[in-house]
Amino acid sequence: MSISAPAHAAATPARPGRGDIAVYGLIAALGAVLWHVAARYPAQMPLWGPYEFSWPIWLAVTLSAYWTWRGLARLAPAARPARWRQAAFWAGLVLLYAVTQTQFEYLAQRMFFTNRLQHVAMHHVGPVLIALSACGPALLAGAPAWLRRLVALRPLRAVYHGLQQPAVAVTLFVGLFFFWLIPPVHFTAMLDPVLYQVMNWSMVLDGILFWALVLDTRPAPPARVGCGFRAALAVGVMFPQIVLGALITFARVDLFPYYAFCGRYFPSIGAVTDQQIGGIVIWIPPAMMSVLAVLVVVGNMRRAEAARGGGATPR
């Protein structure tokens, strides 16, 4: 997935039009309402509302949705991702919002296994769906001119390409997942509001960067690595997470005392049982995402070979 704006995007106005201003105003107004209710009347917030409203998450999700919708309309029909890819993007975006800006957030702070469900959604399932969508060019086509200029800056592109070096990408992907589960680090992060947000944002951003590298639909070049290497990356990150999940599943002591300290949402589930369920969540779903990624990479490789055999240039 390239971070450069597509050359085939339709020309866009330098300044936002009335429709854009109206949408931005609506996004700001809805955000203000959610913030006010969450801050002043938390007991009145419905289940689909935020437990702790976050302006960065709200703006990231709503603006990404608007810019992608606008970009899809601006791209030529042949340049748009397939319908199923577009559906994957919306599903991934909704999932990321659901696990961070609904009442599920409260549950994720009160049980270890629900916290693991949240992180698997943020680090694996949601990013896989977004990377699978290949909607990056559509998002940039619908983004304002200042954002496209920012993305095109050489220092930012250098950082992006550095993070997509295979060794760096794998180290960050596995390392961050392990790091936030070091018991003292996890305890501190769950209690510190700033560190808690850093943890969650690092899961989402790192997940999108890694899966965008693995699920890139293009052959190499212009993609960073070939399809065989991408499949190896997907398989390679699977085994450390299986080991981590097994270690937590079979532990016989409470490794994460934060949940006893704050009080478990389901008091009938003890610490060890909570850890066992959480360990299985770490163990099984990420492995399934890796297997799915390998199947997608093989499909991309077959399409690229078919396109070369027919004399066509794969997108």
Residue frames as qw, qx, qy, qz and C-alpha x, y, z in Angstrom:
[[0.000, 0.890, 0.456, 0.000, 0.00, 0.00, 0.00],
 [0.458, 0.306, 0.000, 0.835, 1.64, 3.19, -1.16],
 [0.197, -0.666, -0.435, 0.574, 1.43, 6.41, 0.83],
 [0.094, -0.181, 0.304, 0.931, 1.65, 8.60, -2.25],
 [0.518, 0.468, 0.295, -0.652, -1.45, 10.11, -3.79],
 [0.651, 0.276, 0.666, 0.238, -2.67, 8.24, -6.88],
 [0.136, -0.225, 0.390, 0.883, -1.83, 9.88, -10.16],
 [0.093, -0.330, -0.760, -0.552, -5.24, 8.91, -11.60],
 [0.079, -0.586, -0.644, 0.485, -7.22, 10.73, -8.90],
 [0.190, 0.801, 0.415, 0.388, -9.47, 13.46, -10.10],
 [0.243, 0.370, -0.196, 0.875, -8.38, 17.05, -9.54],
 [0.392, -0.647, -0.615, 0.221, -9.49, 18.33, -6.16],
 [0.005, 0.908, 0.084, 0.410, -10.12, 21.88, -5.05],
 [0.415, 0.335, -0.506, 0.677, -7.42, 23.56, -2.97],
 [0.230, -0.190, 0.455, -0.839, -9.98, 24.84, -0.47],
 [0.112, 0.283, 0.935, -0.179, -12.82, 22.93, 1.17],
 [0.205, -0.351, -0.493, -0.769, -16.23, 23.55, -0.38],
 [0.503, -0.342, 0.169, -0.775, -19.47, 24.18, 1.43],
 [0.905, -0.130, -0.328, -0.238, -20.24, 20.47, 1.54],
 [0.658, 0.150, -0.562, 0.477, -16.88, 19.74, 3.19],
 [0.041, -0.328, 0.403, -0.853, -17.37, 22.49, 5.74],
 [0.720, -0.283, -0.048, -0.632, -20.83, 21.15, 6.56],
 [0.898, -0.053, -0.435, 0.033, -19.48, 17.61, 7.06],
 [0.461, 0.222, -0.532, 0.675, -16.58, 18.82, 9.22],
 [0.306, -0.354, 0.242, -0.850, -19.03, 20.87, 11.27],
 [0.854, -0.226, -0.210, -0.418, -21.29, 17.85, 11.73],
 [0.785, 0.069, -0.528, 0.317, -18.34, 15.70, 12.82],
 [0.186, 0.279, -0.465, 0.820, -17.29, 18.35, 15.35],
 [0.531, -0.327, 0.072, -0.778, -20.86, 18.79, 16.63],
 [0.904, -0.164, -0.340, -0.202, -21.48, 15.06, 17.09],
 [0.641, 0.149, -0.541, 0.524, -18.12, 14.71, 18.81],
 [0.072, -0.346, 0.353, -0.867, -18.97, 17.57, 21.16],
 [0.744, -0.306, -0.088, -0.588, -22.28, 15.92, 22.07],
 [0.896, -0.061, -0.430, 0.091, -20.62, 12.57, 22.78],
 [0.420, 0.262, -0.491, 0.717, -17.89, 14.27, 24.82],
 [0.322, -0.385, 0.208, -0.840, -20.45, 16.23, 26.86],
 [0.859, -0.262, -0.177, -0.404, -22.62, 13.20, 27.62],
 [0.830, 0.057, -0.471, 0.292, -19.60, 11.03, 28.48],
 [0.302, 0.283, -0.444, 0.795, -18.18, 13.70, 30.78],
 [0.306, -0.237, 0.267, -0.882, -21.37, 14.95, 32.46],
 [0.793, -0.038, 0.201, -0.575, -23.94, 12.15, 32.19],
 [0.135, 0.374, -0.904, -0.156, -22.00, 8.85, 31.89],
 [0.360, 0.128, 0.866, -0.322, -24.89, 6.84, 33.35],
 [0.584, 0.577, 0.258, -0.510, -27.12, 8.01, 30.49],
 [0.196, 0.556, -0.659, -0.466, -24.69, 6.89, 27.78],
 [0.936, 0.151, 0.025, -0.316, -26.08, 3.96, 25.72],
 [0.861, -0.228, 0.395, 0.224, -24.02, 0.82, 25.16],
 [0.713, 0.500, 0.234, 0.433, -22.90, 2.01, 21.72],
 [0.025, 0.969, -0.087, 0.229, -21.62, 5.29, 23.19],
 [0.516, 0.476, -0.540, 0.465, -18.08, 5.87, 24.45],
 [0.704, -0.541, -0.382, 0.257, -17.08, 4.93, 27.96],
 [0.370, -0.654, 0.069, 0.656, -14.26, 7.50, 27.81],
 [0.557, 0.809, 0.189, 0.012, -14.63, 9.81, 24.82],
 [0.574, -0.363, 0.333, 0.655, -11.41, 10.42, 22.87],
 [0.361, 0.822, -0.026, -0.439, -11.19, 13.27, 20.38],
 [0.009, -0.550, 0.730, 0.406, -8.15, 11.77, 18.57],
 [0.301, 0.104, 0.943, 0.100, -9.93, 8.44, 18.01],
 [0.396, 0.680, 0.511, -0.346, -13.19, 10.14, 17.02],
 [0.276, 0.808, -0.223, -0.470, -11.47, 12.38, 14.47],
 [0.131, -0.397, 0.845, 0.333, -9.23, 9.60, 13.13],
 [0.348, 0.267, 0.899, 0.018, -12.20, 7.31, 12.47],
 [0.368, 0.756, 0.440, -0.315, -14.71, 9.86, 11.17],
 [0.176, 0.796, -0.323, -0.480, -12.27, 11.77, 8.96],
 [0.198, -0.264, 0.887, 0.323, -10.82, 8.54, 7.55],
 [0.396, 0.445, 0.801, -0.067, -14.34, 7.39, 6.74],
 [0.325, 0.842, 0.198, -0.383, -15.28, 10.69, 5.08],
 [0.051, 0.710, -0.529, -0.462, -12.07, 11.05, 3.09],
 [0.283, -0.081, 0.924, 0.244, -12.24, 7.44, 1.89],
 [0.408, 0.610, 0.660, -0.162, -15.90, 7.80, 0.85],
 [0.259, 0.877, -0.041, -0.403, -15.06, 11.01, -1.00],
 [0.117, -0.566, 0.710, 0.402, -11.94, 9.49, -2.56],
 [0.440, 0.176, 0.873, 0.117, -13.83, 6.46, -3.86],
 [0.417, 0.783, 0.415, -0.202, -16.18, 8.84, -5.66],
 [0.112, 0.874, -0.285, -0.377, -13.25, 10.77, -7.14],
 [0.353, -0.348, 0.800, 0.337, -11.27, 7.78, -8.40],
 [0.515, 0.262, -0.551, -0.602, -11.93, 6.41, -11.85],
 [0.903, -0.131, 0.078, -0.401, -14.11, 3.26, -11.68],
 [0.874, 0.279, -0.374, 0.134, -11.24, 1.05, -12.87],
 [0.305, 0.480, -0.563, 0.600, -8.99, 2.40, -10.09],
 [0.586, -0.478, 0.245, -0.606, -11.42, 1.76, -7.24],
 [0.128, -0.223, 0.947, -0.192, -10.93, -1.27, -5.00],
 [0.355, -0.238, -0.832, -0.353, -13.38, -4.10, -5.49],
 [0.544, -0.557, -0.168, -0.605, -16.64, -3.99, -3.57],
 [0.861, -0.370, -0.334, 0.098, -15.53, -6.68, -1.16],
 [0.563, 0.095, -0.280, 0.772, -12.35, -4.72, -0.43],
 [0.154, -0.477, 0.011, -0.865, -14.38, -1.61, 0.29],
 [0.754, -0.499, -0.270, -0.331, -16.58, -3.66, 2.63],
 [0.798, -0.141, -0.373, 0.452, -13.43, -4.88, 4.41],
 [0.252, 0.319, -0.201, 0.891, -12.35, -1.28, 4.98],
 [0.445, -0.509, -0.057, -0.734, -15.66, -0.25, 6.53],
 [0.867, -0.360, -0.339, -0.063, -15.77, -3.40, 8.65],
 [0.682, 0.023, -0.355, 0.639, -12.23, -2.80, 9.94],
 [0.032, 0.396, -0.130, 0.909, -12.95, 0.85, 10.73],
 [0.646, -0.493, -0.172, -0.556, -16.17, 0.00, 12.57],
 [0.868, -0.239, -0.394, 0.186, -14.42, -2.74, 14.54],
 [0.484, 0.154, -0.330, 0.796, -11.61, -0.43, 15.67],
 [0.242, -0.437, 0.049, -0.865, -14.16, 2.17, 16.74],
 [0.770, -0.409, -0.334, -0.358, -16.31, -0.41, 18.53],
 [0.821, -0.226, -0.399, 0.340, -13.50, -1.71, 20.74],
 [0.430, 0.041, -0.247, 0.867, -12.25, 1.75, 21.70],
 [0.141, -0.091, 0.057, -0.984, -15.25, 4.11, 21.73],
 [0.645, -0.377, -0.437, -0.502, -18.15, 2.07, 23.08],
 [0.657, -0.588, 0.279, -0.380, -18.99, 0.63, 26.48],
 [0.962, 0.091, -0.203, 0.160, -16.83, -2.37, 25.54],
 [0.338, 0.626, -0.419, 0.565, -13.92, -0.18, 26.64],
 [0.520, -0.564, 0.374, -0.522, -15.12, -0.44, 30.25],
 [0.985, -0.093, 0.084, -0.117, -15.25, -4.22, 29.97],
 [0.776, 0.453, -0.265, 0.350, -11.75, -4.27, 28.46],
 [0.071, 0.634, -0.468, 0.612, -10.46, -2.45, 31.54],
 [0.628, -0.412, 0.389, -0.534, -12.06, -4.90, 33.99],
 [0.944, -0.043, 0.325, -0.045, -11.20, -8.37, 32.61],
 [0.316, -0.524, 0.635, 0.472, -7.94, -9.66, 31.20],
 [0.470, 0.211, 0.796, 0.318, -9.55, -11.80, 28.50],
 [0.317, 0.857, 0.405, -0.022, -11.72, -8.92, 27.23],
 [0.122, -0.862, 0.295, 0.395, -8.63, -6.71, 27.21],
 [0.404, -0.237, 0.765, 0.441, -6.95, -9.34, 25.03],
 [0.438, 0.593, 0.663, 0.134, -9.99, -9.41, 22.74],
 [0.120, 0.957, 0.079, -0.253, -9.64, -5.65, 22.41],
 [0.212, -0.705, 0.526, 0.425, -5.94, -5.84, 21.53],
 [0.485, 0.086, 0.801, 0.340, -6.40, -8.68, 19.06],
 [0.365, 0.794, 0.486, 0.013, -9.05, -6.56, 17.35],
 [0.011, 0.960, -0.114, -0.256, -6.74, -3.52, 17.35],
 [0.266, -0.636, 0.645, 0.329, -3.54, -5.33, 16.36],
 [0.310, -0.045, 0.901, 0.300, -4.80, -8.10, 14.10],
 [0.338, 0.534, 0.773, 0.049, -8.40, -8.28, 12.91],
 [0.180, 0.901, 0.217, -0.330, -9.09, -4.59, 12.32],
 [0.070, -0.714, 0.480, 0.505, -5.72, -3.83, 10.68],
 [0.375, 0.009, 0.863, 0.339, -5.98, -6.98, 8.54],
 [0.352, 0.699, 0.622, -0.033, -9.34, -5.83, 7.22],
 [0.100, 0.922, -0.031, -0.372, -8.05, -2.30, 6.53],
 [0.211, -0.531, 0.672, 0.472, -4.87, -3.55, 4.85],
 [0.422, 0.231, 0.853, 0.203, -6.89, -6.08, 2.85],
 [0.336, 0.797, 0.415, -0.281, -9.10, -3.26, 1.57],
 [0.528, 0.103, 0.342, 0.771, -6.24, -1.53, -0.31],
 [0.053, 0.887, 0.438, 0.134, -8.15, 1.74, 0.23],
 [0.480, -0.505, -0.009, 0.717, -5.07, 3.85, 0.96],
 [0.225, 0.109, 0.421, 0.872, -5.11, 5.55, -2.47],
 [0.170, -0.676, -0.595, -0.400, -8.83, 6.25, -2.09],
 [0.446, -0.746, -0.338, 0.362, -8.30, 7.85, 1.31],
 [0.389, -0.356, 0.161, 0.834, -5.56, 10.09, -0.07],
 [0.122, 0.355, 0.576, 0.727, -7.64, 10.96, -3.11],
 [0.282, -0.763, -0.504, -0.291, -10.35, 12.26, -0.81],
 [0.545, -0.535, -0.280, 0.582, -8.05, 13.87, 1.73],
 [0.089, 0.979, 0.055, -0.177, -7.43, 17.64, 1.76],
 [0.630, 0.694, -0.217, 0.272, -4.50, 19.01, -0.21],
 [0.166, -0.792, 0.496, -0.315, -2.48, 19.83, 2.92],
 [0.817, -0.304, 0.475, -0.122, -2.56, 16.20, 4.02],
 [0.892, 0.407, 0.109, 0.162, -1.41, 14.96, 0.62],
 [0.326, 0.816, -0.335, 0.339, 1.46, 17.45, 0.71],
 [0.491, -0.649, 0.512, -0.274, 2.35, 16.29, 4.22],
 [0.936, -0.031, 0.351, -0.022, 2.37, 12.64, 3.18],
 [0.764, 0.599, -0.023, 0.240, 4.63, 13.47, 0.23],
 [0.146, -0.905, 0.386, -0.101, 7.32, 15.06, 2.44],
 [0.642, 0.433, -0.620, 0.125, 10.62, 13.24, 2.11],
 [0.066, -0.378, 0.763, -0.520, 11.31, 12.87, 5.88],
 [0.717, -0.028, 0.393, -0.575, 7.89, 11.34, 6.48],
 [0.876, 0.344, -0.249, -0.228, 8.31, 8.97, 3.55],
 [0.383, 0.493, -0.732, 0.273, 11.74, 7.97, 4.86],
 [0.370, -0.249, 0.690, -0.570, 10.25, 7.13, 8.26],
 [0.845, 0.166, 0.137, -0.489, 7.44, 5.15, 6.61],
 [0.786, 0.428, -0.443, -0.047, 9.84, 3.13, 4.45],
 [0.112, 0.469, -0.772, 0.414, 12.10, 2.56, 7.45],
 [0.574, -0.125, 0.572, -0.572, 9.20, 1.14, 9.47],
 [0.890, 0.293, 0.044, -0.346, 8.33, -1.11, 6.53],
 [0.281, 0.534, -0.797, 0.011, 11.76, -2.72, 6.43],
 [0.795, -0.167, -0.537, -0.229, 10.90, -6.40, 7.06],
 [0.551, -0.037, -0.651, 0.521, 13.22, -6.83, 10.06],
 [0.066, -0.101, 0.320, -0.940, 11.95, -3.61, 11.66],
 [0.606, -0.184, -0.262, -0.728, 8.31, -4.44, 10.90],
 [0.768, -0.173, -0.615, -0.032, 8.50, -7.92, 12.43],
 [0.403, 0.005, -0.586, 0.703, 10.43, -6.72, 15.50],
 [0.237, -0.121, 0.184, -0.946, 7.91, -3.97, 16.20],
 [0.679, -0.180, -0.409, -0.583, 4.91, -6.20, 15.51],
 [0.768, -0.211, -0.591, 0.125, 5.98, -8.97, 17.86],
 [0.402, 0.077, -0.479, 0.776, 7.93, -6.78, 20.28],
 [0.275, -0.271, 0.105, -0.917, 5.13, -4.32, 21.04],
 [0.768, -0.286, -0.394, -0.416, 2.64, -7.12, 21.61],
 [0.739, -0.138, -0.543, 0.374, 5.06, -8.71, 24.09],
 [0.241, 0.244, -0.331, 0.879, 6.12, -5.42, 25.68],
 [0.428, -0.362, 0.026, -0.827, 2.64, -4.35, 26.79],
 [0.871, -0.292, -0.311, -0.243, 2.14, -7.79, 28.39],
 [0.459, 0.201, -0.626, 0.598, 5.18, -7.56, 30.66],
 [0.403, -0.626, -0.660, 0.102, 3.32, -7.64, 33.99],
 [0.297, -0.539, -0.252, 0.747, 4.79, -4.45, 35.56],
 [0.038, -0.058, 0.381, 0.922, 4.44, -2.57, 32.26],
 [0.251, -0.443, -0.738, -0.443, 0.87, -3.76, 31.80],
 [0.354, -0.628, -0.587, 0.369, -0.05, -2.78, 35.36],
 [0.206, -0.431, -0.033, 0.878, 1.35, 0.75, 34.88],
 [0.036, -0.071, -0.556, -0.827, -0.20, 1.21, 31.43],
 [0.262, -0.537, -0.766, -0.238, -3.66, 0.22, 32.64],
 [0.337, -0.693, -0.453, 0.449, -3.50, 2.78, 35.47],
 [0.199, -0.445, 0.141, 0.861, -1.87, 5.68, 33.60],
 [0.538, 0.689, 0.383, -0.298, -4.37, 7.33, 31.19],
 [0.272, 0.805, -0.386, -0.360, -1.64, 8.71, 28.91],
 [0.137, -0.390, 0.895, 0.168, 0.32, 5.47, 28.75],
 [0.547, 0.306, 0.752, -0.206, -2.94, 3.59, 28.20],
 [0.542, 0.771, 0.096, -0.321, -3.63, 5.67, 25.08],
 [0.104, 0.696, -0.660, -0.263, -0.04, 5.20, 23.88],
 [0.397, -0.115, 0.911, -0.005, -0.46, 1.44, 24.25],
 [0.588, 0.515, 0.585, -0.215, -3.71, 1.34, 22.29],
 [0.418, 0.838, -0.143, -0.321, -2.51, 3.67, 19.52],
 [0.075, -0.582, 0.777, 0.226, 0.71, 1.69, 19.14],
 [0.528, 0.112, 0.841, -0.048, -1.30, -1.49, 18.67],
 [0.573, 0.698, 0.367, -0.223, -3.47, -0.02, 15.91],
 [0.284, 0.866, -0.313, -0.267, -0.77, 1.87, 14.00],
 [0.207, -0.483, 0.836, 0.159, 1.77, -0.94, 14.18],
 [0.598, 0.232, 0.762, -0.090, -0.86, -3.47, 13.11],
 [0.562, 0.776, 0.172, -0.227, -1.83, -1.42, 10.06],
 [0.120, 0.798, -0.541, -0.236, 1.80, -0.86, 9.06],
 [0.352, -0.297, 0.883, 0.090, 2.69, -4.55, 9.34],
 [0.583, 0.366, 0.722, -0.076, -0.36, -5.97, 7.59],
 [0.449, 0.836, -0.022, -0.315, -0.14, -3.34, 4.85],
 [0.009, -0.639, 0.729, 0.246, 3.37, -4.66, 4.13],
 [0.384, -0.059, 0.921, 0.013, 2.24, -8.30, 4.12],
 [0.471, 0.535, 0.690, -0.122, -1.03, -7.84, 2.21],
 [0.113, 0.601, -0.294, -0.734, 0.26, -5.43, -0.44],
 [0.792, 0.435, 0.383, -0.191, -1.52, -6.40, -3.66],
 [0.447, 0.818, -0.321, -0.167, 1.37, -5.32, -5.90],
 [0.944, 0.086, -0.104, 0.300, 4.26, -7.54, -7.06],
 [0.431, -0.789, 0.226, 0.375, 7.84, -6.66, -6.12],
 [0.045, -0.247, -0.215, 0.944, 8.88, -4.20, -7.36],
 [0.041, 0.656, -0.209, 0.724, 7.18, -1.79, -6.70],
 [0.763, -0.603, -0.131, -0.194, 6.18, -3.59, -3.48],
 [0.283, -0.799, 0.515, -0.126, 8.80, -3.73, -0.74],
 [0.302, -0.327, 0.895, 0.031, 9.27, -7.54, -0.78],
 [0.389, 0.070, -0.766, -0.507, 8.12, -10.45, -2.90],
 [0.759, -0.287, -0.187, -0.555, 5.07, -12.59, -2.19],
 [0.818, -0.048, -0.546, 0.176, 7.09, -15.52, -0.84],
 [0.315, 0.162, -0.498, 0.791, 8.82, -13.27, 1.68],
 [0.419, -0.312, 0.071, -0.850, 5.49, -11.74, 2.69],
 [0.853, -0.230, -0.377, -0.278, 4.05, -15.20, 3.37],
 [0.672, 0.033, -0.556, 0.489, 7.13, -15.98, 5.48],
 [0.015, -0.287, 0.331, -0.899, 6.57, -12.78, 7.49],
 [0.670, -0.312, -0.119, -0.663, 2.96, -13.75, 8.20],
 [0.890, -0.151, -0.430, 0.025, 4.03, -17.22, 9.37],
 [0.513, 0.248, -0.492, 0.658, 7.05, -15.91, 11.28],
 [0.203, -0.364, 0.311, -0.854, 5.05, -13.65, 13.60],
 [0.778, -0.293, -0.333, -0.444, 2.62, -16.47, 14.38],
 [0.778, -0.067, -0.575, 0.245, 4.95, -18.66, 16.45],
 [0.213, 0.170, -0.499, 0.823, 6.11, -16.10, 19.06],
 [0.479, -0.248, 0.070, -0.839, 2.48, -15.22, 19.75],
 [0.843, -0.160, -0.466, -0.217, 1.58, -18.91, 20.11],
 [0.584, 0.040, -0.602, 0.543, 4.39, -19.28, 22.66],
 [0.079, -0.211, 0.324, -0.919, 3.24, -16.17, 24.55],
 [0.680, -0.238, -0.182, -0.669, -0.35, -17.39, 24.57],
 [0.819, -0.104, -0.562, 0.041, 0.71, -20.81, 25.84],
 [0.370, 0.134, -0.565, 0.725, 2.85, -19.32, 28.64],
 [0.315, -0.192, 0.230, -0.901, -0.08, -17.24, 29.88],
 [0.767, -0.152, -0.375, -0.498, -2.63, -20.03, 29.42],
 [0.830, -0.120, -0.527, 0.140, -0.66, -22.52, 31.50],
 [0.117, 0.416, -0.488, 0.758, 0.46, -20.09, 34.20],
 [0.529, -0.458, -0.712, 0.059, -0.75, -21.04, 37.68],
 [0.299, -0.463, -0.367, 0.749, -0.25, -17.66, 39.37],
 [0.206, 0.908, 0.349, -0.110, -1.87, -14.27, 38.83],
 [0.603, 0.094, 0.196, 0.768, 0.46, -12.52, 36.38],
 [0.048, 0.442, 0.242, 0.862, -1.70, -9.42, 35.96],
 [0.228, -0.412, -0.711, 0.523, -2.84, -8.17, 39.39],
 [0.101, -0.016, -0.087, -0.991, -4.31, -4.96, 37.94],
 [0.472, -0.283, -0.586, -0.595, -7.65, -6.69, 37.33],
 [0.544, -0.454, -0.662, 0.244, -7.91, -7.84, 40.96],
 [0.266, -0.185, -0.254, 0.911, -6.82, -4.38, 42.07],
 [0.242, -0.003, -0.175, -0.954, -9.60, -2.63, 40.11],
 [0.565, 0.177, 0.620, -0.515, -12.18, -5.39, 40.51],
 [0.110, 0.017, 0.863, 0.493, -13.18, -7.88, 37.86],
 [0.481, 0.004, -0.199, -0.854, -16.39, -7.28, 35.94],
 [0.845, -0.131, -0.420, -0.303, -17.25, -10.98, 36.31],
 [0.327, -0.637, 0.595, -0.366, -16.29, -11.79, 39.92],
 [0.934, -0.083, 0.289, -0.194, -17.16, -15.45, 39.41],
 [0.832, 0.470, -0.159, 0.247, -14.20, -15.78, 37.01],
 [0.671, -0.657, 0.107, 0.327, -10.99, -16.09, 39.02],
 [0.023, -0.837, 0.401, 0.371, -7.60, -14.69, 38.10],
 [0.358, -0.276, 0.831, 0.323, -6.15, -17.92, 36.72],
 [0.490, 0.495, 0.716, 0.047, -9.27, -18.72, 34.67],
 [0.248, 0.920, 0.073, -0.295, -9.31, -15.17, 33.34],
 [0.125, -0.687, 0.606, 0.382, -5.67, -15.58, 32.29],
 [0.485, 0.025, 0.850, 0.206, -6.35, -18.94, 30.69],
 [0.469, 0.727, 0.499, -0.045, -9.12, -17.51, 28.52],
 [0.111, 0.933, -0.177, -0.294, -6.94, -14.50, 27.69],
 [0.344, -0.474, 0.730, 0.352, -4.03, -16.76, 26.78],
 [0.531, 0.334, 0.760, 0.173, -6.24, -18.68, 24.37],
 [0.326, 0.904, 0.221, -0.166, -7.32, -15.36, 22.82],
 [0.077, -0.807, 0.481, 0.335, -3.64, -14.51, 22.31],
 [0.466, -0.218, 0.829, 0.220, -2.96, -18.02, 21.00],
 [0.504, 0.386, 0.764, 0.112, -5.75, -18.81, 18.52],
 [0.379, 0.863, 0.293, -0.162, -7.12, -15.67, 16.73],
 [0.003, 0.826, -0.413, -0.384, -3.68, -14.20, 15.82],
 [0.398, -0.193, 0.844, 0.305, -2.64, -17.56, 14.40],
 [0.485, 0.575, 0.659, 0.006, -5.82, -17.63, 12.33],
 [0.225, 0.925, -0.008, -0.307, -5.06, -14.12, 11.02],
 [0.199, -0.603, 0.667, 0.391, -1.59, -15.30, 9.96],
 [0.459, 0.153, 0.851, 0.203, -3.07, -18.28, 8.10],
 [0.391, 0.803, 0.427, -0.143, -5.60, -16.00, 6.42],
 [0.036, 0.872, -0.283, -0.398, -2.80, -13.62, 5.43],
 [0.347, -0.303, 0.803, 0.379, -0.82, -16.46, 3.84],
 [0.462, 0.474, 0.744, 0.093, -3.87, -17.46, 1.77],
 [0.255, 0.921, 0.161, -0.246, -4.33, -13.85, 0.64],
 [0.147, -0.720, 0.528, 0.425, -0.64, -13.54, -0.28],
 [0.434, 0.001, 0.847, 0.308, -0.82, -16.74, -2.32],
 [0.407, 0.718, 0.564, -0.030, -3.89, -15.38, -4.12],
 [0.088, 0.925, -0.126, -0.348, -2.08, -12.10, -4.85],
 [0.309, -0.477, 0.713, 0.411, 0.89, -14.04, -6.18],
 [0.475, 0.296, 0.802, 0.209, -1.29, -16.12, -8.53],
 [0.323, 0.873, 0.337, -0.140, -3.03, -13.01, -9.85],
 [0.072, -0.837, 0.364, 0.402, 0.32, -11.29, -10.43],
 [0.391, -0.217, 0.809, 0.380, 1.65, -14.32, -12.33],
 [0.448, 0.562, 0.691, 0.080, -1.53, -14.49, -14.42],
 [0.187, 0.939, 0.089, -0.273, -1.27, -10.80, -15.22],
 [0.190, -0.658, 0.584, 0.435, 2.37, -11.18, -16.29],
 [0.456, 0.069, 0.843, 0.276, 1.51, -14.17, -18.42],
 [0.368, 0.731, 0.573, 0.049, -1.21, -12.18, -20.15],
 [0.438, 0.356, 0.154, 0.811, 1.07, -9.21, -20.69],
 [0.244, -0.854, -0.260, -0.378, -0.84, -6.99, -18.29],
 [0.244, 0.368, -0.510, 0.738, 0.61, -4.88, -15.52],
 [0.441, -0.533, -0.708, 0.143, -0.90, -5.80, -12.11],
 [0.174, -0.838, -0.049, -0.515, -2.28, -2.92, -10.08]]
